[in-house]
Amino acid sequence: MRLTLLAIGSRGDVQPLVALGVGLQRHGHHVRVVAGDEFDGLVADAGLEFTPLGVNIRTVIESHTNIFHLIESIRTLVLKASAEAQDAIVSTFLGVSACPLARERHVPFFYAVPIPGLETREFPHLLFPRLPLGKAYNALTYRLADHQVTHSCPDARCLFLEPRPTYLFCFSSHVVPRPADWEEYAHVTGYWFLDRPADWQPPAELEQFLQAGAPPVYVGFGSARTNDPQKMTALVVEALARAGQRGVLVAGWGGLQTGALSADVFAAPALPFDWLFPRVSVAVHHGGAGTTAEALRAGVSSVVVSLAMDRVFWGWQLHKLGAGTAPIAPRYLTAEHLAAAIRQAATDPQLHANAAALGEKIRREDGVGNAVAIIEKVIQSK
């Protein structure tokens, strides 16, 4: 079968779909990945066919504050990339413009979702506060959020038409149990992990740094941007010093700076988390779905600086599971507060035990395999 994977978004959006593509290809399917132009190397390293979207997606994302305007700005490119004949389309939300096209062609559309954003009475939508107002309030929050989506993005209305597309929730039921009131089209598969290329080698300086002392603290904010990277970097370095910890800083999309910062801090533009996280004591991050997944898989306790949107949800979910400290909202972020959270995450034995236990469960899951089986079953039934 021929499948197009619209992996539109930041690396946290792209990497899981590339992992899925590898799994599909291993099962004998032809896979084509569409992503921002800057992800050609990531897709090529995985051995998959790459179709560039035609823009640097980071530039596009950073130039928009409204996600619906962003979707409209790339709509023509998404439709062009989806024009090739295929047996199914798998897409992130930013590629939702392909959903009506798939329905028109009677081609199955699979919606890859890294967050629990489907209506349930068990907990409120992640963009709404968790208030003790009962199941009716929880359901109402989704209806309000869905109304905003369908009103602001006409193509997204396709997600709510019957028969509904197949929803593939690429997170673990050990982290968010599947709500009992979700219908059959909604599947919680487990995480889709993409490991580093087999020939990847860490920088010699990093190896030396790791061997020179106790496991360090990872700090990175992924695709989340800060208003002043220099100030944020200085705050992080001071917090590590106050906590008496060494650190590995990963710059991401502009949250931190690289260069010579301190003898106790190693800074890098990017590093593969599947290699790095088993070698650190604590992960300080923005609560992005991808980074959260990697920290959980490694069994590392987290400190989340919950910058926005779903990241707040993941921060509190980690805390609820006992695998992370209470998340820190940006307005309360100081070197003193961050140092206290790092100290707690590094020394609390219960946090370590909870994170390690979750890591064992997640490592036993086969999220990609589960998703491949679902995709094959749905396509064959069509």
N, C-alpha and C positions, 0 to 999 in steps of 0.2 A: 504494500500500500504506500501511497505517496502522501506525506503530511507536511504542511507548512506550519512552522512554529513562529508566531509573531512575538518575539522576545523584546518588547518595546519598553524601555525604562532604564533605570540605573543598573549598575552591576548586580545589585541585590535582586532585581527583577530578571535580568538576563541569565545569570548563572544557573538558577534552578531549571529553566527551560532548556538550557544546553545539556544539563544532566539528564533530563527527560529524553532529549534527542538522542543522546548516546544510548540510553536504554532501548529506545525504539529501533535504532539502527542495529543494535545487537540482536534484535528479534527479526531482522530481515527486512525492515521497512526503509523506504527512501525518505530521508528527512532533509528539509531545507529550513534553515534558521534565518529569519529576518530580524535585524537589530540595528541600532545606531552604528554608523560607520566605524566608530572607534573600537568596536568589539570584534573586528575581523580576526585579530590574533587569538582571542579567547575561543572563538568558534573553530578556527582552523586547528588549534592545538587539540581540540576534542575530536578532530577527524570528521567534522560535519560540513555540509555544503552551506556557504554563507551568501546571503543576498543583502547587500547594504541598503538601509532604508533611504539613504540619499542625503542624510544630515548627520551632524555630530549631535547626538541626542542630549549630551550634557549641556551643550550650548543652548539647545531649545528649551530644556527644562529650566535652566537658570534664567532664561529671558521671560518666563511666564510665572505669574503668581496664582493664576487660576487654572486648575487642571482641565477644565472643560474647554477653555480657550486653547490650551496646549493640544488637546485631542483634535480640535478643529483645524489647528495650524498644520498638523501632519496627516490629515485625513486623506488627501489626494495621494500622498506617498504610500500610505498603508494600503489603499485600494489598488494602487499600481503593483505593489509587492504581492498582493493576493490574487492577481489576475491569472496567474498560471493555474492550470487544471490540477486539482488535488482531490484526495479522498476524504480529507478532514483538515480542519484548522484548529490549532491550539493557540490561545492568545492571552496576554495580560490585558488589564483594563485599558491601557493606552492604545491598544490595537483593536478596541471594540468596534471601530468603524467597519471591520470585516465581518461582523456578525450578521447584519442584514444581507450582505452579499452571499454568505454561506447559506442562509435560509432560502434566498432566491434560487440558489443552485441545488438545493436539497442536499447540501453537504453538512455533515455533523460539525458543530462548533463546540469546542471544549474551552471553558473559561477557567484559566489557571489563577487561583486566588490564594495569596499567602496569608490572608487574615479572615477571621470568621465574620463576614459581612452580610450573611443571609439572615432573613428575619427569623427570630426565635423569641419565645416568651421566657427563656431561661436567663438571659442577661441582655442588657441594653446594647444598642449600637455603640461601637467603640469611640465614636465622636461625641457621644452624650455621656453625662455623668452617671455613675452607678448610684442611683438613688433608691432608697427602700420603699418604692411605690408599687411594687408588685409586677405581675406578669403583663397586665394591660399597659403599664408604662413602658416596659421593655419592648413589646410589640409596636407600640406607637413610635418609638424612636426610629425603628427601621422604616416604617411607612413615611415618616418625615424625611429621612435621608434618601429613600428611594424616589420620593417625589422630586427632591432637589436634583437627583441624577437624571431622571427622565425628562424633567423640565429643561435642564441646562444642556443636555447632550442627547439629541434625538436618536442617534445611532444606538445608544445604550438601552433604548426601549426594547430592543430585540432580546435583551437578557431576560425580560419579564413576560415574553409572549409564550403561549402554549403551542406545542410542547416546549418546555424550557430547555435551554442548552444544558449540557452536562457540566456541572460545577466540580472542579478538581481542587479541593482545598489541600495545598501542599504544606501542611504542618502536622504535628503528631497529636494523636488523641490522648497521649499522656500529658500533653501540655494544655490542650483545649479539647475536652471530651466532646464528641459529636452530639449536638442537641437532639433529644428524642423527637422533637417536632419538625425536624428537617425531612423533606420528602426524598424519594428514591434517587432523584437526579443529582443529589448533593453527596459527594464522597470525600471523606477525610482519608487521604492516602498515606500520610507520613511525609517527612521532609524529602526533598529532592537534592541530594548532595552531589557536587561535582568536585572531585579531588584534583590536586595539582597534576600537571604533566609528569610522567614517570622520570623524565630527565631533568626536572627542576632541581637546582642546587641552591641552598641559602648562601648569602654573601659570607665570605670568610670572617669579616669583621663582626657579623651578627653571631656566628658560631662562637667566636672568641668571647664576645660579650656575655652570652648565655652561660658559658663555662666558667666565667670569672666570679660568679656569685650565686645567690639563691634565685629561684625562678622569679622573673620580673612580673610587673603588672602591665597588661596590654592596655593601651589607650588609643581610641580612634573613633571618629564620628561619621564614617562612611560617606554617604552622599549628602548628609546634612551640612549645610553651610552655616558659618558663624559670621557675625558682622565684622569681627576683628580677629582674624586668625592669629596674629602676633600676640594679642592680649590673651586669647584663649590658651595658646601654647605656654605662655609664661605662667598662667594660672595652674595649668596641669603640672608643669615642672615643679612649681612651688608646693603643690599638694602632695606630690610624690615624696618630696624632701621632708615635708611635715610628717608624713605617714611612715617615713623610714624605709621606703621601698624603691627599688630600681624599676625602670619602665622601658617598654618598647612602644614608641609612638608611630602610628601609621597615618599618613596625611589625609588620605581620602580625597574628597572633592573640594577641599578648601577649609576644613575645620581646624587643621593644625599645620604647623610649619615643619620643615625638615632642616637639616644642617646641624652644626655643633651646638648642642643645647646644654649638656651637663655630662660629666664623666659617668653618671649613673643613669643616663638616658640614651637609648639608641633610637634614632629616627629614620624612617624609610618611607618612600612614596607609596609602596604597596607590598604586601606579603600574603601568601596563601594561608588562610586561617586553618585549614586542615593540618598543616604542618606546625603553625605557630601556637595555636591555642592549647594543645597538650603540653606545651613547654612553659606556660605562664601560670601564675598563681591566681590571678583575678583578671576579669575582662571589664574594662570601663568603656562603655559604648553608648550609642544614641538610641538603642532599642529597635533598630531596623530589623525586619523579619529575618533577613539572611544572616546578619551578625548574631542575632539572638539564637537562631538555629545552630550555628557553629559553636557558640559558647555552650549550649545545652549538650550537643553531641560530645564535646570534649569533657563534659562534667566539671566545668569551671564556674565558680560563682561570679555573679555580675553586679556591677554598679552601673545603673542606667541614668544618663542625663537625658531626660525625656523631652526632646526638642519640639515635637509636633505630632499630630495626627495619630496613626496607628502605633507610633513608637511609645506613646504614653500608655496605651493598652498593654503592650508587651512588657514594659517596665513594671507595671503593677501585677501582671500575670506572673512574672518571675518572682516577685516579692511574695505573692499569694502562695506559690509553690514552694517557698522557702529556699529558692535557689539564687536569690539576689536581695540586696538591701532595698529599702524604700527608695524609689526613684527620686532624682533631684530635678525639680523644675528649674528652667534657666534663670528665673528671677531670684532663686535662692542659691544659685551656684557661686560659691566662693572657694578659695583655696582651703579654708578651714573646714567647710562642710564636705568638700570632696575628699579631703584627707581623712576625716572621720569615717566616711563611708568606705574608703579603701581599707582603712585599718580593720573595720568590722568584717568586711568581706575576706580579708586575708587571714583573720585570726579566729573567726567564729566556726567551731567544729561542726555545728549543726548545719550551717550553710554549705560547708564543704561536703558533708555526708549526703544532704538532699540533692545537691548538684551532681555528685558522683552517681547516685542511684538513678536519677533521671537520665544521665548520660548512658548508662548501661542499657536501659530500656530503649532509648532512641537508636543506639547502635545496632540493636537487634532487629529493628524495623527495616523493611525494604520498600520505601516510599515510591521509588521509581518503578520497581517491579509491579507494585499495586496499581500505579497509574497506567502503566503499559497494558496490563490485563483489562482494565476498565475501558480504555480507548479501543482496544481490539474488539471487545465484546459489543460495544455500542456501534462501531462501524459495521461489524458483521450483521448486527440486527437490522441495520438500515438497508 
